[in-house]
Amino acid sequence: MNLQKIKSANGKDEYVLLPVAIYEALKDEIRVKLAHPKVKAAADDKYVPFVLEDYVDNPLALARMKSHFTQKQLAERMGVTQAYISKVERQDKVTPTLLERAIKAIRCKS
């Protein structure tokens, strides 16, 4: 029999899909294990904070996300289309002039 494993975001096995018949046979043992979980090793318990900069390289996208703006909201403030903002955010580099313009639009109160 082949059991399907589902991995977590960090690549470790996290879940297993198994047939109901096997679950029924192991149900009591599973309940006991869930009621008294083993203490995890210290390495498994480490909290890894989410850092946006680890996932987003584009400075325009980073500034927009940190300000909790959607692409559409930023586009409206800058007087451009959402598609343009999306295009710029997919680029590897953003000109300093465009980045400065976006930051001014983000900081604008209206």
C-alpha positions in Angstrom: 0.0 0.0 0.0 1.2 3.5 -0.8 0.4 6.3 1.6 0.4 9.9 0.3 2.5 12.4 2.3 1.8 16.1 2.2 4.7 18.4 2.9 4.8 21.7 4.8 6.0 24.9 3.2 9.5 24.1 4.5 9.5 20.7 2.8 9.0 18.5 5.8 6.4 15.7 5.9 3.4 17.2 7.7 0.3 15.1 6.9 -0.4 11.6 5.6 -3.5 10.5 3.7 -4.5 7.0 4.5 -7.5 4.7 3.8 -10.4 4.9 6.2 -10.0 1.2 7.1 -6.5 1.8 8.3 -7.6 4.9 10.2 -10.4 3.0 11.9 -7.9 0.3 13.0 -5.4 2.9 14.4 -8.0 5.4 15.7 -7.5 4.7 19.4 -3.8 4.7 19.1 -3.9 8.1 17.3 -6.1 9.6 20.0 -3.6 8.6 22.7 -0.8 10.1 20.7 -2.7 13.3 20.2 -3.6 13.5 23.9 0.0 13.1 24.9 2.2 14.6 22.2 6.0 14.1 22.4 8.1 17.1 23.3 9.7 18.2 20.1 13.4 18.7 19.8 14.6 22.3 20.3 15.5 22.7 16.6 11.9 21.9 15.6 10.5 24.5 18.0 12.4 27.5 16.6 10.1 30.2 15.5 11.1 31.7 12.2 9.6 35.1 11.7 8.2 36.1 8.4 10.4 38.8 6.8 8.9 40.3 3.7 12.3 41.2 2.3 13.2 37.5 2.2 10.5 37.0 -0.5 10.2 40.3 -2.3 13.1 41.8 -4.1 11.5 44.6 -6.1 11.7 47.9 -4.1 8.4 49.2 -5.5 6.5 46.1 -4.6 8.2 46.0 -1.2 7.2 49.7 -0.4 3.7 49.1 -1.6 3.2 46.0 0.4 4.7 47.5 3.6 2.2 50.4 3.2 -0.7 47.9 2.8 -1.6 49.2 -0.6 -3.0 47.2 -3.5 -1.5 47.7 -6.9 -4.8 49.3 -8.0 -4.7 51.8 -5.1 -1.1 52.8 -5.8 -1.8 53.1 -9.5 -4.7 55.4 -8.9 -2.5 57.6 -6.7 0.2 57.7 -9.3 -2.1 58.3 -12.2 -1.1 55.1 -14.0 -2.8 51.7 -14.6 -2.7 48.7 -12.3 -1.2 46.8 -15.2 1.7 49.2 -15.3 2.4 48.8 -11.6 2.3 45.0 -12.0 4.7 45.2 -14.9 7.2 47.4 -13.0 7.0 45.0 -10.0 8.0 42.1 -12.2 11.1 43.9 -13.3 14.5 43.3 -11.6 15.3 47.0 -11.4 13.2 50.1 -10.7 14.5 53.6 -11.6 15.2 55.8 -8.6 12.8 58.5 -10.1 9.9 56.0 -10.4 10.6 54.7 -6.9 10.6 58.2 -5.5 7.3 59.0 -7.3 5.7 55.9 -5.8 6.9 56.7 -2.3 5.5 60.2 -2.6 2.1 58.7 -3.8 2.1 56.3 -0.8 2.8 59.0 1.7 0.2 61.3 0.2 -2.8 61.5 2.7 -5.6 61.8 0.1 
